Amino acid sequence: MSKPRQNPVFEKNERVIDTLGLTAREVQVLELLAEGDSNTELAKRLFVSTSTIKTHLLHLYQKLDVSRRTQAVQKAKSLEIIR
């Protein structure tokens, strides 16, 4: 019998995170963004205001050189910042 396939452990690309200057909170926002949460949902889950979420997103867009949330998620996945 063959062994069941195990999912490899995902490790964030810390080198890229450091190079881009992403904060731990920005990475957390990216992870939740990938789940499809709205700004209001993100704010509730992180216990902050929607204005704070918008500020995090603005910084993420600048650091990732994107202009939309879908682009941010796609780029973060391709850079192995998030799963």
N, C-alpha and C positions, 0 to 999 in steps of 0.2 A: 504494500500500500504506500501511496505517496503521502508525504506530509502536507497538511493544509498550508496554504500560502499565508505567510505572516506579513502584515503591513510593516514596511520599514518605518523606523522612528523618524519623524520629521524634525529636523534641526534648522532653526532659523539661521539665515546667513548673517551672522553678527558682523562680519567684515563690511558687508554692504550697508547694514543698518548704521554702523559707525561712520562709514564714508559719507552717507547721505545726511548724517546728523539727526536721525530720527530718535525721538524720545521714546521711552517705554510706553508712555500714554498714547503717543501717536501710533505706535505699533498695535496697541490694544484697540484703538479706534479702527484701524485698518482691518483687524480680525473681525470685529463686529460689523463693519461695513460690508465685508465679504458675505456675511449672513443675510444681507439685504435689508437691514434695519434702516428706518427713516431717521432723520435728525432727532425727532422727538423721542423715538425709541432708544436711540443711542444715549441721549441725555438722561433718560430715566434709568437705564442700565448702569450708567457710570456715575449717577448722582451729581450731575452738573446741569447747567442751563443749556438751552439750545444755542445760545450765543457762544458759549464755550466750545460746543461741538463745531459750530461754523468756523471758529478760529482755528481749531485743530485741523479741520478739513482744508482751510486756506493754506496753512503751513504745509500740510501733506502734498497738496497739489503743486505748490512751489518746489518742494524738495524732490518730488518725483517727476516734475516737468510734465504735468498733465493738466487737463482742464475739467474733467468730469469724474464722478465717483466710480463709474464702471472702468474707466481708464486706470484710475488709481489701483483698483483691485487687481486688474489684469497685470499691470506692471509689477505690483508687489508680489504676485504669484510667480511671475516669470523671473523675478530676482530672488526668489525663495525667501522672501521676508515673511510671507504667510502661506498657509497650506491652501 
